[in-house]
């Protein structure tokens, strides 16, 4: 029987003048297929590397500075973390820049880099996909809209974004950043869309059939698109074939239907490594699918997971986990 483990380790071990930090660990590993042995480091558990957050999201590893960026959506803030300095504010405001006070989830959510190395943000409060007009090592709250509307109607609240090798953006647009969600009078689009932005700025609606599109992922080879649906009534991951500027042949990649409702979380953010293994946040923690689409195992966590990010060498997986950010060592 699996039980959640929470072991508080020593705060720091000091050797000479250098401080080597250790971190609390949480959760446990549920192995469902032998292929998990080739993905996870034996005995590794997620470490809590940052805490005291409201709702962590959108982790992004910056290799040039060995730094992790992540959003705190309610705080309208992006934080950064590295081994030397720990957690500190990176950018505020991150997703809502108007002077009119409002409620709801206003901050940035999903983060990525474009082909020029610029920070791209899903801005819930500003209801747009935007780029930061500043270098990564000198951030400032100065943004240019990449896309803010479809056919003249403002987006709901862009949530997660990816960039393909041609420099085009794919993003999801659920209602979570609106103050009253689906019932918000400022909601202009009647559905929750998944969109593509071409290099010339043209916005294309890929699908309006998913009730709560959230995490989005291009599988290696960029021929298939995976979309997470964070609807408790349809808790599925969907996969589509990419056909130029459209997607087709939508089908369920994996369904969580019938999951234990006491488990926190729903299908949300995802990443894939170069081998095709998929790391997908879902009910009860992080779900790991091998390159053949087989559910290899789960990282069972007591708090809801929202997204994840791989280090450049794919040896570390970072997980945003409600008020925490976690680090898990992979077997590479």
C-alpha positions in Angstrom: 0.0 0.0 0.0 1.4 3.3 -1.0 1.6 6.1 1.5 2.7 9.7 1.1 6.1 10.3 2.4 7.2 13.6 3.8 10.7 13.6 5.2 12.2 16.8 6.5 16.0 16.7 5.9 18.6 18.9 7.3 18.4 22.5 6.1 22.0 22.7 5.1 25.4 21.0 5.2 28.3 23.3 5.4 31.6 22.3 3.9 34.4 24.8 4.1 33.0 28.2 2.8 30.4 26.6 0.5 26.9 25.8 1.5 25.4 22.6 0.0 21.6 22.7 0.5 19.4 19.7 0.9 15.7 19.8 0.6 12.6 18.2 2.1 11.1 15.4 -0.1 7.5 14.5 -0.7 5.3 12.0 -2.4 6.0 8.4 -3.6 6.6 6.5 -6.8 3.9 4.2 -8.2 5.5 1.9 -10.8 3.0 0.5 -13.4 5.3 -0.7 -16.1 9.0 -1.9 -16.2 9.8 0.9 -18.6 9.7 3.3 -15.6 13.1 1.9 -14.5 14.8 3.5 -17.6 13.1 6.9 -16.9 13.5 7.6 -13.2 16.6 7.4 -11.0 16.2 4.5 -8.5 15.1 5.7 -5.1 14.7 9.3 -6.2 11.8 11.3 -4.7 10.7 14.9 -5.5 12.5 17.5 -3.5 10.7 20.8 -2.4 13.0 23.5 -3.7 10.6 26.4 -3.3 7.5 27.0 -1.1 5.1 29.7 0.2 3.5 30.2 -3.2 -0.2 30.8 -3.9 -0.5 28.7 -7.1 2.7 27.9 -9.0 2.6 27.4 -12.8 4.5 27.6 -16.0 8.0 26.4 -15.1 10.7 27.2 -17.6 14.4 26.2 -17.4 16.9 28.8 -18.6 20.1 27.0 -19.4 22.2 30.1 -20.0 21.9 31.1 -16.3 21.1 27.7 -14.8 17.8 29.2 -13.5 14.2 28.1 -13.2 11.5 30.6 -13.9 7.9 30.0 -12.8 4.7 31.9 -12.4 2.6 32.5 -9.3 -0.6 33.3 -11.0 -2.6 34.9 -8.2 0.4 37.0 -7.1 0.9 38.3 -10.7 4.6 37.5 -10.3 7.2 35.4 -12.0 9.8 34.0 -9.6 13.3 32.6 -10.3 15.1 29.9 -8.5 18.7 28.7 -8.7 20.9 26.6 -6.5 22.9 29.5 -5.2 20.2 32.0 -4.4 17.0 30.0 -3.9 13.7 31.7 -4.8 13.4 35.4 -5.5 11.1 37.7 -7.5 12.0 37.9 -11.2 9.2 40.0 -12.7 6.2 41.8 -11.3 3.6 42.4 -12.7 3.8 39.4 -15.0 0.3 39.0 -16.4 -1.9 42.1 -15.6 -0.6 45.6 -16.1 -3.7 47.7 -16.0 -4.2 50.1 -13.1 -7.8 49.1 -12.6 -8.0 46.6 -9.7 -9.6 43.3 -10.4 -9.9 39.9 -8.9 -9.3 36.4 -10.4 -6.1 34.9 -11.6 -4.3 37.8 -13.1 -0.7 36.8 -13.5 1.3 35.0 -16.1 0.7 31.3 -16.5 2.6 29.3 -19.2 6.1 30.5 -20.2 8.4 29.6 -23.0 11.2 31.1 -25.1 10.9 32.0 -28.8 13.5 31.3 -31.4 15.3 34.5 -30.6 15.5 33.6 -26.9 12.8 36.1 -25.8 10.5 35.3 -22.9 6.9 34.5 -24.1 4.1 34.7 -21.5 0.5 33.6 -21.4 -0.9 36.7 -19.6 -4.2 35.7 -17.9 -5.1 39.3 -16.7 -4.1 41.0 -20.0 -5.8 38.2 -21.9 -3.0 37.9 -24.4 0.0 36.0 -25.5 2.9 38.4 -25.1 6.7 38.8 -25.3 8.9 40.6 -22.8 10.8 43.6 -24.2 13.9 43.0 -22.1 16.8 40.6 -22.0 16.4 37.5 -19.8 19.1 38.7 -17.4 17.5 42.2 -17.0 13.8 41.6 -16.9 11.2 44.4 -16.8 7.4 44.5 -17.1 7.4 45.8 -20.7 5.4 43.7 -23.1 4.4 43.4 -26.7 1.3 41.5 -27.7 1.9 38.5 -29.8 -1.8 37.7 -30.1 -4.8 39.2 -28.1 -7.9 38.4 -30.1 -9.5 36.1 -32.7 -11.7 37.6 -35.3 -11.9 40.8 -33.3 -12.9 39.2 -30.0 -10.6 39.1 -27.0 -9.3 35.8 -25.8 -10.5 34.4 -22.5 -7.2 34.0 -20.7 -4.3 32.3 -22.6 -3.0 29.5 -20.4 -0.2 27.4 -21.9 2.0 27.9 -24.9 4.6 26.0 -27.0 6.7 27.1 -30.0 7.5 24.8 -33.0 10.7 24.7 -35.0 9.3 27.2 -37.5 8.8 29.8 -34.8 5.0 29.4 -34.7 3.0 29.4 -31.4 0.3 27.0 -30.2 -1.7 28.0 -27.1 -4.8 27.1 -25.1 -7.5 29.6 -24.0 -9.7 28.4 -21.1 -11.7 30.8 -19.0 -9.7 30.5 -15.7 -8.3 34.0 -15.8 -11.7 35.7 -16.0 -13.0 36.9 -12.7 -16.3 34.9 -13.0 -14.9 32.2 -15.2 -17.5 31.0 -17.7 -20.1 33.4 -16.4 -17.9 36.5 -16.7 -19.7 39.3 -18.7 -16.4 40.2 -20.3 -16.1 36.8 -21.9 -16.3 37.5 -25.7 -15.6 34.1 -27.2 -18.3 31.5 -26.5 -16.0 28.5 -26.6 -12.6 27.6 -25.1 -10.2 27.5 -28.1 -6.8 26.1 -29.0 -5.0 28.4 -31.4 -2.0 28.7 -33.7 -0.2 32.0 -34.3 1.8 32.0 -37.6 5.0 34.0 -38.0 3.2 36.8 -39.7 0.8 37.2 -36.7 -2.2 35.4 -38.3 -4.2 33.7 -35.6 -5.8 30.3 -36.6 -8.4 28.5 -34.5 -7.3 24.8 -34.4 -10.2 23.5 -32.4 -13.2 24.7 -30.3 -14.3 21.2 -29.2 -12.4 20.8 -26.0 -14.3 22.0 -22.9 -11.3 23.2 -20.8 -8.1 23.1 -22.9 -5.1 23.5 -20.7 -1.7 21.9 -21.1 -0.4 21.7 -24.7 2.5 19.7 -26.1 4.1 19.0 -29.5 5.3 15.4 -29.6 8.9 14.8 -31.0 8.8 15.2 -34.8 6.0 17.8 -34.5 3.5 15.7 -36.3 1.2 15.2 -33.3 -0.3 17.7 -30.8 -1.3 16.6 -27.3 -3.9 18.7 -25.4 -4.9 18.3 -21.8 -8.5 18.9 -20.8 -8.9 20.0 -17.2 -12.6 19.4 -17.0 -13.6 17.0 -14.2 -16.4 15.7 -16.4 -14.0 14.9 -19.3 -10.6 14.5 -17.7 -8.8 13.4 -20.8 -5.6 13.9 -22.8 -6.4 14.3 -26.5 -4.0 13.8 -29.4 -4.4 15.3 -32.9 -2.5 14.8 -36.2 -1.0 18.1 -37.5 -1.9 18.9 -41.1 -0.3 22.2 -42.0 -2.3 25.0 -40.3 -5.0 22.6 -39.1 -5.3 19.5 -36.8 -7.4 16.4 -37.5 -8.2 12.9 -36.3 -8.7 14.0 -32.7 -8.9 11.1 -30.3 -8.4 10.3 -26.6 -4.7 9.6 -25.9 -5.5 8.6 -22.3 -8.6 9.1 -20.1 -8.7 9.6 -16.3 -12.4 8.9 -16.2 -13.3 7.2 -13.0 -10.3 8.6 -11.1 -10.6 8.9 -7.3 -12.2 12.4 -6.8 -10.3 12.8 -3.5 -7.1 13.1 -5.5 -6.1 16.7 -6.2 -5.5 18.0 -9.7 -6.6 17.4 -13.3 -4.9 16.9 -16.7 -2.8 20.1 -17.0 0.7 21.0 -18.2 3.0 18.5 -19.9 6.5 18.0 -21.3 8.1 15.3 -23.5 11.8 14.4 -23.6 13.7 13.6 -26.8 13.1 9.9 -26.4 9.3 10.5 -26.5 8.5 9.9 -22.8 5.7 12.2 -21.7 5.5 13.8 -18.2 1.9 14.9 -17.7 0.4 16.5 -14.6 -2.9 14.9 -13.6 -5.1 13.7 -10.8 -3.0 12.8 -7.8 0.4 14.0 -9.1 2.5 13.5 -12.3 1.7 10.7 -14.8 4.6 9.3 -16.9 3.9 7.7 -20.2 6.7 5.9 -22.1 7.5 6.6 -25.7 4.9 4.0 -26.8 2.1 5.8 -24.9 2.0 3.2 -22.1 1.4 4.6 -18.6 4.7 3.6 -17.0 4.1 5.1 -13.5 3.0 8.0 -11.4 4.6 10.4 -9.0 2.0 10.5 -6.2 1.8 13.9 -4.6 -0.5 15.3 -1.9 -1.0 18.6 -3.6 -2.3 19.4 -7.1 0.3 19.6 -9.8 0.0 22.1 -12.6 3.0 21.8 -15.0 6.5 20.6 -15.4 9.8 21.5 -17.1 12.9 19.6 -18.1 16.5 20.8 -17.7 18.5 21.1 -20.9 20.2 17.8 -20.3 16.9 16.2 -19.4 18.4 14.9 -16.1 16.0 17.0 -13.9 12.3 17.4 -14.0 10.9 20.5 -12.3 7.2 20.3 -11.2 4.9 23.1 -10.1 2.9 21.7 -7.2 0.4 24.2 -5.8 2.3 26.1 -3.1 5.5 24.3 -3.9 8.1 23.8 -6.7 9.6 20.3 -6.9 12.8 18.8 -8.4 13.0 15.2 -9.5 16.1 13.4 -10.8 15.6 11.4 -13.9 17.7 8.5 -15.2 19.7 9.7 -18.3 
